[in-house]
Amino acid sequence: MNRTLKEKIIKRIFFLFAIVSLFILGLIVVFLFMEGLPIFRTVSVRDFLFGMYWYPTSEPPEFGIWPLIVGSLVVTFFATLIAVPLGILSAIYISEIAPGVVKEVFKPVIELLAGLPSVVLGFFGMAVIAPWLQETFDLPTGLNIANASLVLAFMAVPTISSISEDALYSVPREFKEASYALGATKFETTVRVIVPAALSGISTAIILGMARAIGETMVVLMVAGGAAMIPESIFDSVRPMPASIAAEMGEAPFRSDHYHALFATGIVLFFLTLGFNLVADYVSNKFKEVGSGTL
């Protein structure tokens, strides 16, 4: 068997795996839409998306998921505010500043954080963060937006840090050497040369970290509080979309309006996550074009 034939066989095997993956993904999407779209025979798209009340078991039932959408977005927003500085600064420190011994310790620790089961982090939020928030701020409950945002930030940091670190490592060495040759300090080189050159990967890391946070289920189910209402402060309880799906799917009668409404909520979550990934792809390509034209 010659080398050319081997390469053709390997390419076809990889192509087959890619087709199988796309086929399975397509089946999941089709099933999601098949089970979710029937709810719109009962409630309009507008009332479903912007309705203020989620009472699927009342008489008559109300299927407004706007509080769930707001809960997901608010928790993701505050988690991003916490995770982005931690993730990016840790990536800069590990890739550009830390000595070799420190790198060998910090990098595995951050990657280990990514491997922690979400239920463990959720339990940590319930057992440690919730009582602390309740006592410190004199709250009726510690299960709220602040708690969920903190725990989700812990989950998003490894994603943001790892992808940002890879982006920083991918900056050509010639950029650094040229900066040093012009008399720039290490700080100036990092801030004005390396980070701008890696902005494409860093932006992608941030958006993918947000997508990781908005799609998380177990943490928000355990520590967000479970109140399907519009929050007025970061210490209010909320019920993000993944938490509502996880909490109610086992109790919803098969093929009932409640059942279809939960799948329709999954469709909304699917489009939000898809939007994050499309934005990440666009931003990545945009910054690549800008970087190639200015550096």
C-alpha positions as CSV (number, residue, x, y, z in Angstrom):
1,M,0.0,0.0,0.0
2,N,1.6,3.2,-1.1
3,R,1.7,6.5,0.8
4,T,-0.9,8.2,-1.4
5,L,-3.4,5.4,-0.9
6,K,-2.9,5.6,2.9
7,E,-3.5,9.3,2.9
8,K,-6.7,8.9,0.9
9,I,-8.0,6.2,3.3
10,I,-7.2,8.4,6.3
11,K,-8.9,11.4,4.8
12,R,-12.0,9.4,4.1
13,I,-12.0,8.1,7.6
14,F,-11.8,11.6,9.0
15,F,-14.5,12.7,6.6
16,L,-16.7,9.9,7.7
17,F,-16.3,10.8,11.4
18,A,-17.1,14.5,10.5
19,I,-20.3,13.5,8.7
20,V,-21.4,11.2,11.5
21,S,-20.9,14.1,14.0
22,L,-22.9,16.5,11.8
23,F,-25.6,13.9,11.3
24,I,-26.0,13.3,15.1
25,L,-26.0,17.1,15.7
26,G,-28.6,17.5,13.0
27,L,-30.8,14.8,14.6
28,I,-30.6,16.5,18.0
29,V,-31.6,19.9,16.5
30,V,-34.5,18.3,14.5
31,F,-35.8,16.5,17.7
32,L,-35.5,19.8,19.7
33,F,-37.6,21.7,17.1
34,M,-40.1,18.8,16.7
35,E,-40.8,18.8,20.4
36,G,-40.7,22.5,21.0
37,L,-42.6,24.1,18.1
38,P,-46.1,22.6,19.0
39,I,-46.3,25.0,22.0
40,F,-46.9,27.8,19.6
41,R,-50.3,26.3,18.7
42,T,-51.3,27.3,22.2
43,V,-49.4,30.5,22.8
44,S,-48.0,33.1,20.4
45,V,-44.2,33.5,19.9
46,R,-44.5,37.0,21.3
47,D,-46.3,36.0,24.4
48,F,-44.0,33.1,24.9
49,L,-40.8,35.2,24.6
50,F,-42.0,38.3,26.3
51,G,-44.6,37.1,28.7
52,M,-43.9,38.1,32.3
53,Y,-45.3,35.0,34.1
54,W,-44.1,31.4,34.0
55,Y,-46.9,29.3,35.7
56,P,-47.1,26.2,33.5
57,T,-49.2,24.2,36.0
58,S,-51.8,26.8,36.8
59,E,-55.3,27.0,35.4
60,P,-55.1,28.4,32.8
61,P,-51.3,27.9,32.4
62,E,-49.0,30.8,31.5
63,F,-45.9,30.2,29.5
64,G,-44.0,33.5,29.5
65,I,-40.3,32.9,29.6
66,W,-39.1,36.6,29.7
67,P,-38.1,36.3,33.5
68,L,-36.1,33.1,32.6
69,I,-34.3,34.9,29.7
70,V,-33.5,37.9,31.9
71,G,-32.3,35.6,34.7
72,S,-29.9,33.8,32.3
73,L,-28.6,37.0,30.8
74,V,-28.1,38.8,34.1
75,V,-26.3,35.8,35.7
76,T,-24.1,35.5,32.6
77,F,-23.3,39.2,32.6
78,F,-22.1,39.4,36.1
79,A,-20.2,36.1,35.8
80,T,-18.4,37.6,32.8
81,L,-17.5,40.7,34.7
82,I,-15.8,38.5,37.3
83,A,-14.3,35.9,35.0
84,V,-12.9,38.1,32.2
85,P,-10.3,40.0,34.3
86,L,-9.3,36.8,36.2
87,G,-9.0,34.7,33.0
88,I,-7.1,37.2,30.9
89,L,-4.8,38.5,33.6
90,S,-4.0,34.9,34.6
91,A,-3.3,34.0,31.0
92,I,-0.9,37.0,30.6
93,Y,0.9,36.2,33.8
94,I,1.4,32.5,33.0
95,S,2.5,33.1,29.4
96,E,4.6,36.2,29.7
97,I,5.6,36.9,33.3
98,A,5.7,33.8,35.5
99,P,8.9,31.9,35.9
100,G,9.0,28.3,34.7
101,V,8.4,26.7,38.0
102,V,5.4,28.8,38.7
103,K,4.0,28.1,35.2
104,E,4.2,24.4,35.9
105,V,2.1,24.8,39.0
106,F,-0.5,27.5,37.9
107,K,-1.4,26.0,34.6
108,P,-2.4,22.5,35.9
109,V,-4.3,24.2,38.7
110,I,-6.4,26.2,36.3
111,E,-7.0,23.2,34.1
112,L,-7.9,21.2,37.2
113,L,-10.6,23.8,37.9
114,A,-12.1,23.1,34.5
115,G,-12.3,19.4,35.4
116,L,-14.3,19.9,38.6
117,P,-17.9,18.6,38.2
118,S,-20.5,21.4,38.1
119,V,-22.4,19.7,40.9
120,V,-19.4,20.0,43.2
121,L,-19.1,23.7,42.5
122,G,-22.9,24.0,43.0
123,F,-22.6,22.3,46.4
124,F,-19.7,24.7,47.2
125,G,-22.0,27.6,46.4
126,M,-24.8,26.2,48.6
127,A,-22.7,25.2,51.5
128,V,-20.1,28.0,51.6
129,I,-20.9,31.0,49.5
130,A,-24.7,31.1,50.3
131,P,-24.3,31.3,54.1
132,W,-21.5,33.9,53.8
133,L,-23.6,36.1,51.6
134,Q,-26.6,35.7,53.9
135,E,-24.7,36.6,57.0
136,T,-22.5,39.4,55.5
137,F,-25.3,41.3,53.7
138,D,-28.2,40.3,56.0
139,L,-30.1,38.6,53.3
140,P,-33.2,36.3,53.6
141,T,-31.3,33.8,51.4
142,G,-27.9,33.4,49.9
143,L,-29.2,31.6,46.8
144,N,-29.3,34.5,44.4
145,I,-27.7,36.2,41.4
146,A,-24.5,37.1,43.2
147,N,-23.9,33.5,44.3
148,A,-24.7,32.0,40.8
149,S,-22.4,34.6,39.2
150,L,-19.5,33.8,41.4
151,V,-19.7,30.1,40.9
152,L,-20.2,30.5,37.1
153,A,-17.2,32.8,37.0
154,F,-15.1,30.0,38.6
155,M,-16.3,27.7,35.8
156,A,-15.7,30.2,33.0
157,V,-12.2,31.3,34.1
158,P,-10.4,28.1,32.8
159,T,-12.0,28.4,29.4
160,I,-11.1,32.1,29.1
161,S,-7.6,31.6,30.5
162,S,-6.7,28.5,28.4
163,I,-7.8,30.0,25.1
164,S,-6.3,33.4,25.9
165,E,-3.0,31.7,26.9
166,D,-2.9,29.8,23.6
167,A,-3.6,33.0,21.7
168,L,-0.7,34.8,23.5
169,Y,1.7,31.9,22.8
170,S,0.8,32.0,19.1
171,V,2.1,35.6,18.8
172,P,5.2,35.4,16.6
173,R,8.4,35.8,18.5
174,E,9.6,38.4,16.0
175,F,7.0,40.8,17.3
176,K,8.5,40.6,20.8
177,E,12.1,40.8,19.6
178,A,11.3,43.9,17.4
179,S,9.7,45.6,20.4
180,Y,12.6,44.9,22.7
181,A,15.0,46.1,20.0
182,L,13.2,49.4,19.9
183,G,13.8,49.8,23.6
184,A,10.4,48.8,24.9
185,T,10.1,47.3,28.4
186,K,8.6,44.0,29.1
187,F,5.4,45.6,30.3
188,E,5.1,47.9,27.2
189,T,5.8,44.9,25.0
190,T,3.1,42.8,26.7
191,V,0.5,45.6,26.7
192,R,1.1,47.3,23.4
193,V,2.4,44.4,21.2
194,I,1.5,40.9,22.5
195,V,-2.0,41.5,23.8
196,P,-3.1,43.5,20.7
197,A,-1.7,40.8,18.4
198,A,-3.6,38.1,20.4
199,L,-6.8,40.1,20.6
200,S,-8.5,37.7,18.2
201,G,-8.0,34.7,20.4
202,I,-8.7,36.7,23.6
203,S,-12.0,38.0,22.2
204,T,-13.0,34.4,21.2
205,A,-12.1,33.2,24.7
206,I,-14.4,35.8,26.3
207,I,-17.4,35.0,24.1
208,L,-16.9,31.2,24.5
209,G,-16.6,31.8,28.3
210,M,-20.0,33.6,28.2
211,A,-21.5,30.8,26.2
212,R,-20.2,28.3,28.8
213,A,-21.9,30.3,31.5
214,I,-25.2,30.8,29.9
215,G,-25.6,27.1,29.1
216,E,-24.6,25.8,32.5
217,T,-27.4,23.9,34.2
218,M,-26.5,22.3,37.6
219,V,-24.9,25.4,39.1
220,V,-27.8,27.7,38.4
221,L,-30.3,25.0,39.5
222,M,-28.5,24.8,42.9
223,V,-27.6,28.3,43.7
224,A,-29.6,30.8,41.7
225,G,-32.7,30.6,43.9
226,G,-35.3,29.3,41.5
227,A,-37.6,32.4,41.5
228,A,-39.1,33.0,38.0
229,M,-39.3,36.8,38.3
230,I,-37.5,39.9,37.0
231,P,-34.7,40.7,39.5
232,E,-34.3,44.1,41.0
233,S,-30.8,43.6,42.6
234,I,-27.9,41.2,42.4
235,F,-29.2,39.7,45.7
236,D,-32.5,38.6,44.2
237,S,-33.2,35.0,43.3
238,V,-33.7,34.1,39.6
239,R,-34.5,31.1,37.5
240,P,-32.3,30.9,34.4
241,M,-33.6,28.8,31.4
242,P,-31.3,25.7,31.9
243,A,-32.4,25.5,35.6
244,S,-36.1,25.6,34.6
245,I,-35.7,22.9,32.0
246,A,-33.7,20.6,34.4
247,A,-36.1,21.2,37.3
248,E,-39.4,20.7,35.5
249,M,-38.7,18.3,32.6
250,G,-39.1,15.2,34.9
251,E,-42.4,16.4,36.2
252,A,-44.0,17.6,32.9
253,P,-46.5,15.1,31.4
254,F,-45.2,13.6,28.1
255,R,-46.3,15.7,25.0
256,S,-48.2,18.2,27.2
257,D,-48.1,22.0,26.7
258,H,-45.7,22.2,29.7
259,Y,-43.5,19.6,28.0
260,H,-43.5,21.4,24.7
261,A,-42.9,24.7,26.4
262,L,-39.7,23.4,28.1
263,F,-38.4,22.2,24.7
264,A,-39.2,25.6,23.2
265,T,-37.2,27.2,26.0
266,G,-34.4,24.9,24.9
267,I,-34.8,26.3,21.4
268,V,-34.3,29.8,22.7
269,L,-31.3,28.7,24.7
270,F,-30.0,27.0,21.5
271,F,-30.2,30.2,19.5
272,L,-28.6,32.2,22.3
273,T,-25.6,29.8,22.4
274,L,-25.4,29.7,18.6
275,G,-25.4,33.5,18.6
276,F,-22.4,33.5,21.0
277,N,-20.5,31.1,18.8
278,L,-21.3,33.1,15.6
279,V,-20.2,36.3,17.3
280,A,-17.0,34.5,18.5
281,D,-16.2,33.4,14.9
282,Y,-16.9,36.9,13.5
283,V,-14.9,38.7,16.1
284,S,-12.0,36.2,15.7
285,N,-11.9,36.8,11.9
286,K,-12.4,40.5,12.2
287,F,-9.5,41.0,14.6
288,K,-7.3,38.7,12.4
289,E,-7.9,41.0,9.5
290,V,-7.2,44.1,11.6
291,G,-4.1,42.5,13.1
292,S,-2.7,41.4,9.8
293,G,-3.2,45.0,8.4
294,T,-1.7,46.9,11.4
295,L,1.1,44.7,12.8
